[in-house]
Amino acid sequence: MTLRRRLSLLYMAATAVLLLASALTAVLFFQRGLRTLADRKLLAAVDEAAGLLESPGPLGPEAARSRLGRFAEGLDGFYVFLRGADGTQLYGSDPQLGAAWPASAAAYPQEKAVFASRTLPSGERLRTVSLGLPAPRGALLQLGLPVPSPLAALSADSWYLLAALSLLLLAGAGWAGWAIAGRALAPIDRIAEVARKAGEGALNGRIPRHAGEDELGRLIDVLNGMLASIEAYSIKLKQFASNVTHQLKTPLTVMRGQTEVALLGKPGREEAVAVLESNLAELETMTRVVEDILEYSRLDSRESGTARAQRLDKLVSAVARKAAVLAMPKSLKIETALAEATAAVQAGKLEQALLNVIDNAVRHTPAGGRITLSVSVEGGTAVVAVADSGPGVAEAELPRLFERGYSTSGSGLGLGLARAMLESFGGRIEASSPPGSGLRVRILLPAAPQNLPASPTE
């Protein structure tokens, strides 16, 4: 059974319960009103009857009949009884009812009307009042008035009409429940349809949001945001895979071409060594691509560590010594300009990001050039900069320089990996390339107070 049908049946059941409760409440209030009206009539009648019995003279059966007979005949539907102090019936308007309605004057207080409800053997319900007459008479005056049930007053046609109206109301409630449930569940249908298409690969679809959808509307906004993030990530992932494929395809093509050329002829030792050295260089490029891919996967899967206060000048000084080793094959000069600065960072990730940036500078700086590492504080931001004397980067390529897999040369992963590492603990990276000044990469970190204890950096 669908949720919409269950909600409609629930709405019908709630309506039925509400109708039944309303009907029972109405019957109870109506019955209470009838009982109150009967009490008023009984109280007035018993006062009048007590006044008739106050006249002097003996109060025997004949006197009681003469005083109460005409009074009882003038009361429409009332039962009137008078009992002596010893319980004998002095007068009764219905002898059979008197036998079924025993009473003793001693059980009731004098000059106080006591009301009660009584069900006769015939099933008829009576509302009664009992009044003990004062001494010396000591008699008990009792009056009864039938109180009909509100339901018993309805005719067969009335019952049929009520049944028809009840069925009509239930049918209307079912239709209204079906319509309301359909309107309430409409956003879920839209969500399911877009989710189905997204499962088939259509990530560009969005869930329509209509006015008045508060709770589900917020859910739709969250899901649309999630779909947008998934779509953007999917696009980046495809672009990343395409760039990585291109980076791997190029060295493989070079290796295959050189190997095929070598196999077609009879290369000497020098030619064979040249082919092997070229293939080794291409293998190193592919190794770097694979290592960067593995580092990306580790970065995406592991949880971010805790940033701690670090002396950036000491950390960059240690990195500069490693950079000198990277720069040695091309005789590049490593220069430093290190101001004292402290920032909350993850030292391992910051060092790896710096080495990736330096490796990129080494590969693009001509032999004999220089690479400058600097640390400074600008306002509340600590800045670590890497500047090289290479040809620089075209202005149109700068915005994409740190995208995963994007590259004009090299593996195309190192700078994107550096940005991912820095952003994992709140850092930022940016690049500029003034004409004729090479590439300048700036790492921006939130500066920590100078008096904050810093972790030692080797």
Protein Blocks (a to p, Z undefined) as FASTA:
>chain_A
ZZklmmmmmmmmmmmmmmmmmmmmmmmmmmmmmmmmmmmmmmmmmmmmmmmmmpgcdddf
klmmmmmmmmmmmpghiacddddfkopafbdfblklmmmmgcdfklpcehiacddddddf
kopacdddddddddfklpacddddddddfklmpcfklmmmmmmmmmmmmmmmmmmmmmmm
mmmmmmmmmmmmmmmmmmnopambccdddehilklmmmmmmmmmmmmmmmmmmmmmmmmm
mmmmmmmmmmmmmmmmmmmmmmmmccdfklmmmmmmmmmmmmmmmmmmmmmmmmmmmmmm
pccdddddddfklmmmmmmmmmmmmmmmnopacddddddddddddfklmmmmmmmmmmmm
mmmpcehiacddddddehjaccdddddfbebjafklmmmmmgghiafedjhlmmmmmmmm
mmmnopacdddddehiapadddddddddfklccdddZZ
